[in-house]
Amino acid sequence: MSEHEELMDNILDVDFEIVETVRTLQQENWNTEALKNQVIDLLKIHDELVGKIRSLQGDDHSCDCGHDNS
């Protein structure tokens, strides 16, 4: 597995964890401070992984979708 593929896999795992944590928060009526902090931490991890992928791709923000993804 290439570094890019591994990073994409890690992002997907973090995204799933974010969704599950938000669902749990919703079930707890958004009253669980620890889960709120966990979401914040997971979003930071997600952003770091996206930054690593972008650095592997250089400054080219195109993905052949026709949009500037910067």
C-alpha distances in whole Angstrom, upper triangle without the diagonal:
4,7,8,6,6,10,11,10,12,15,15,16,18,20,20,22,24,25,26,28,30,31,32,34,36,37,38,40,38,40,37,37,34,32,33,32,29,28,29,26,23,24,24,21,20,21,20,16,17,19,16,14,18,18,15,17,20,23,22,23,23,20,23,24,27,27,27,25,26
4,5,5,6,9,10,11,12,14,15,17,18,20,21,23,24,26,27,29,30,32,33,35,36,38,39,41,38,40,38,37,34,32,33,31,29,28,28,26,23,23,23,20,19,20,18,14,15,16,13,11,15,15,11,13,16,19,19,20,20,18,20,22,25,25,25,22,23
4,5,5,6,9,10,10,12,14,15,16,18,20,21,22,24,26,27,28,30,32,33,34,36,37,39,36,38,35,34,32,30,30,29,26,25,25,23,20,21,20,16,16,17,14,11,12,13,10,9,12,12,9,11,14,17,17,18,19,18,21,22,25,24,23,20,21
4,5,5,6,9,10,11,12,14,15,16,19,20,21,23,25,26,27,29,30,31,33,35,36,37,35,37,35,34,31,29,29,28,25,24,24,22,19,19,19,16,14,15,13,10,10,12,9,6,10,10,7,9,12,15,15,15,16,14,17,19,21,21,20,17,18
4,5,5,6,9,10,11,12,14,15,17,18,20,21,23,24,26,27,29,30,32,33,35,36,34,36,34,33,31,29,29,28,25,24,24,22,19,19,20,17,15,16,15,12,12,14,12,9,13,14,11,12,16,19,18,17,18,15,18,19,22,22,22,19,20
4,5,5,6,9,10,11,12,14,15,17,18,20,21,23,24,26,27,29,30,32,33,35,32,34,32,31,28,26,27,26,23,22,22,20,17,18,18,14,13,15,14,10,12,14,11,10,14,14,12,14,17,20,20,19,20,18,21,22,25,24,24,21,21
4,5,5,6,9,10,10,12,14,15,16,18,20,21,22,24,26,27,28,30,31,33,30,32,30,29,26,24,24,23,20,19,19,17,15,15,14,11,10,11,10,6,8,10,8,7,11,12,10,12,15,17,17,17,18,16,20,20,23,22,21,18,18
4,5,5,6,9,10,10,12,14,15,17,19,20,21,23,24,26,27,29,30,31,29,31,29,29,27,24,24,23,21,19,20,18,15,15,15,12,10,12,12,8,8,11,10,8,11,13,12,13,16,18,17,16,16,14,17,18,21,20,19,16,17
4,5,5,6,9,10,11,13,14,16,17,18,20,21,23,24,26,27,29,30,28,31,28,28,26,23,24,23,20,19,20,18,15,15,16,13,11,14,14,10,11,14,13,11,15,17,15,16,20,22,21,20,20,18,21,21,24,23,23,20,21
4,5,5,6,9,10,11,12,14,15,16,18,20,21,22,24,26,27,29,26,28,26,25,22,20,21,20,17,16,17,15,11,13,13,10,9,11,11,8,10,13,11,11,14,16,15,17,20,22,21,20,21,19,23,23,26,24,23,20,20
4,5,5,6,9,10,10,12,14,15,16,18,20,21,22,24,25,27,24,27,24,24,22,19,19,18,16,14,15,13,10,10,11,8,6,9,9,6,7,11,11,10,13,15,15,16,18,20,20,18,19,17,20,20,23,21,20,17,17
4,5,5,6,9,10,11,12,14,15,17,18,20,21,23,24,26,24,26,24,24,22,19,20,20,16,15,16,15,12,12,14,11,9,12,13,10,11,14,14,13,16,18,18,18,21,23,22,20,20,18,21,20,23,22,22,18,20
4,5,5,6,9,10,11,12,14,15,17,18,20,21,23,24,23,25,22,22,20,17,18,18,14,13,15,14,10,12,14,11,9,13,14,11,13,16,16,15,18,20,20,21,24,25,25,23,24,21,24,24,27,25,25,22,23
4,5,5,6,9,10,10,12,14,15,16,18,20,21,22,20,22,20,19,17,14,15,15,11,10,12,10,7,8,10,8,6,10,11,9,11,14,14,14,17,19,19,21,23,24,24,22,23,22,25,24,27,25,24,20,21
4,5,5,6,9,10,11,12,14,15,16,18,20,21,19,21,20,20,18,15,15,15,12,10,12,12,8,8,11,10,7,11,13,11,12,15,16,15,17,20,20,21,23,24,24,21,22,20,23,22,24,22,22,19,20
4,5,5,6,9,10,11,12,14,15,17,18,20,19,21,19,20,18,15,16,16,13,11,14,14,10,11,14,13,11,14,16,14,15,19,19,18,21,23,23,24,27,28,27,24,25,23,26,24,27,25,26,22,23
4,5,5,6,9,10,11,12,14,15,16,18,17,18,16,17,14,11,13,13,10,9,12,11,8,10,13,11,10,14,15,14,16,19,19,19,22,24,24,25,28,29,29,26,27,25,28,27,30,28,28,24,25
4,6,5,6,9,10,10,12,14,15,16,14,16,15,15,13,10,10,11,8,6,9,10,6,8,11,10,9,12,15,14,15,18,19,19,21,23,24,25,27,28,28,25,26,24,27,26,28,26,26,22,22
4,5,5,6,9,10,10,12,14,15,14,17,15,16,15,12,12,14,11,9,12,13,10,11,14,14,12,15,18,17,17,20,22,21,23,26,26,27,29,29,29,26,27,25,28,26,28,26,26,23,24
4,5,5,6,9,10,11,12,14,13,16,14,15,14,10,12,14,11,10,13,14,11,13,16,16,15,18,20,19,20,23,24,24,26,28,29,30,32,33,32,29,30,28,31,29,32,30,30,26,27
4,5,5,6,9,10,10,12,11,13,11,12,10,7,8,10,8,7,11,11,9,11,14,14,14,17,19,19,20,23,24,24,26,28,29,30,32,33,33,30,31,29,32,31,33,31,30,27,27
4,5,5,6,9,10,10,9,11,11,12,12,8,8,11,9,7,11,13,11,11,15,16,15,17,20,20,20,23,25,25,26,29,30,31,32,32,32,29,30,29,32,29,32,29,29,26,26
4,5,5,6,9,10,10,12,12,14,14,10,11,14,12,11,14,16,14,15,18,19,18,20,23,23,23,26,27,27,29,32,32,33,35,35,35,32,32,31,33,31,33,31,31,28,29
4,5,5,6,9,8,10,9,12,11,8,10,13,11,11,14,16,14,16,19,19,19,22,24,24,25,27,29,29,31,33,34,35,37,37,37,34,35,33,36,34,36,34,34,31,31
4,5,5,6,5,7,7,9,10,6,7,11,10,9,12,14,14,15,18,19,19,21,23,24,25,27,29,29,31,33,34,35,37,37,37,34,35,34,36,34,36,34,33,30,30
4,5,5,5,9,9,12,13,10,10,14,14,12,15,18,17,17,20,21,21,23,26,26,26,29,31,31,32,35,36,36,38,38,38,34,35,34,36,34,36,33,33,30,31
4,5,7,9,10,13,14,11,13,16,15,15,18,20,19,20,23,24,23,26,28,28,29,32,33,33,35,37,38,39,41,41,41,37,38,37,39,37,39,36,37,34,34
4,5,6,7,10,11,10,11,14,14,14,17,19,19,20,23,24,24,26,28,29,30,32,34,34,36,38,39,40,42,42,42,39,40,38,41,39,41,38,38,35,35
4,5,8,11,13,11,11,15,16,15,17,20,20,20,23,25,24,26,29,30,30,32,34,35,36,38,40,40,42,42,42,38,40,38,41,38,40,37,37,34,35
4,6,8,10,9,8,12,13,12,14,16,17,17,20,21,21,23,26,27,27,29,31,32,33,35,37,38,39,38,39,36,37,36,39,36,38,35,35,32,32
4,6,9,9,8,11,13,13,15,17,18,19,21,23,23,25,27,28,29,31,33,34,35,37,39,40,41,41,41,38,40,39,42,40,41,38,38,35,34
4,6,5,6,9,10,11,13,15,16,17,19,20,21,23,25,26,27,29,31,32,33,35,37,38,39,39,40,37,39,38,41,39,41,38,37,34,33
4,5,5,6,9,10,11,12,14,15,17,19,20,21,23,25,26,27,29,31,32,33,35,37,38,37,39,36,38,37,40,39,40,37,36,33,32
4,5,5,6,9,10,10,12,14,15,17,18,20,21,23,24,26,27,29,30,32,33,35,36,36,38,35,37,36,40,38,40,37,36,32,32
4,5,5,6,9,10,10,12,14,15,16,18,20,21,22,24,26,27,28,30,32,33,34,35,35,33,35,34,37,35,37,34,33,30,29
4,5,5,6,9,10,11,13,14,15,17,19,20,21,23,25,26,27,29,31,32,33,33,34,31,33,32,35,34,35,32,31,28,27
4,5,5,6,9,10,11,12,14,15,17,19,20,21,23,25,26,27,29,31,32,32,33,30,33,32,35,34,36,33,31,28,27
4,5,5,6,9,10,11,12,14,15,16,18,20,21,23,24,26,27,29,30,31,32,29,31,30,34,32,34,32,30,27,26
4,5,5,6,9,10,10,12,14,15,16,18,20,21,22,24,26,27,28,29,29,27,28,28,31,29,31,28,27,24,23
4,5,5,6,9,10,11,12,14,15,17,19,20,21,23,25,26,27,27,28,25,28,27,31,29,31,28,26,23,22
4,5,5,6,9,10,11,13,14,15,17,19,20,21,23,25,26,26,27,25,28,27,31,30,32,29,27,23,22
4,5,5,6,9,10,11,12,14,15,17,18,20,21,23,24,25,26,23,26,25,28,27,29,26,25,21,21
4,5,5,6,9,10,10,12,14,15,16,18,20,21,22,22,23,21,23,22,26,25,26,23,22,18,18
4,5,5,6,9,10,10,12,14,15,16,19,20,21,21,23,20,23,23,27,26,27,24,22,19,17
4,5,5,6,9,10,11,13,14,15,17,19,20,21,22,20,23,22,26,25,27,25,23,19,18
4,5,5,6,9,10,11,12,14,16,17,18,19,20,18,20,19,22,22,24,21,20,16,16
4,5,5,6,9,10,10,12,14,15,16,16,18,15,18,18,22,21,23,20,18,14,13
4,5,5,6,9,10,10,13,14,15,16,18,16,19,19,23,23,24,22,20,16,15
4,5,5,6,9,10,11,13,14,16,17,15,18,17,21,21,23,21,19,15,15
4,5,5,6,9,10,11,12,13,14,12,14,14,17,18,19,17,15,12,11
4,5,5,6,9,10,10,11,13,12,15,15,19,19,21,18,16,12,11
4,5,5,6,9,10,12,13,13,16,16,19,21,22,20,18,15,14
4,5,5,6,9,11,11,11,13,12,16,17,19,17,16,13,12
4,5,5,6,7,8,8,10,11,15,16,17,15,13,10,9
4,5,5,7,9,10,13,14,18,19,20,18,16,13,12
4,6,9,10,11,13,13,17,19,20,19,17,15,14
4,7,6,8,10,10,13,16,17,16,14,12,12
4,6,8,11,12,15,17,18,17,14,13,12
4,6,9,12,14,16,16,14,11,11,9
4,6,8,11,13,13,12,9,9,9
4,7,9,10,10,9,6,5,6
4,6,7,7,7,6,6,8
4,5,7,8,8,8,10
4,6,8,9,10,13
4,6,9,9,13
4,7,9,12
4,6,9
4,6
4
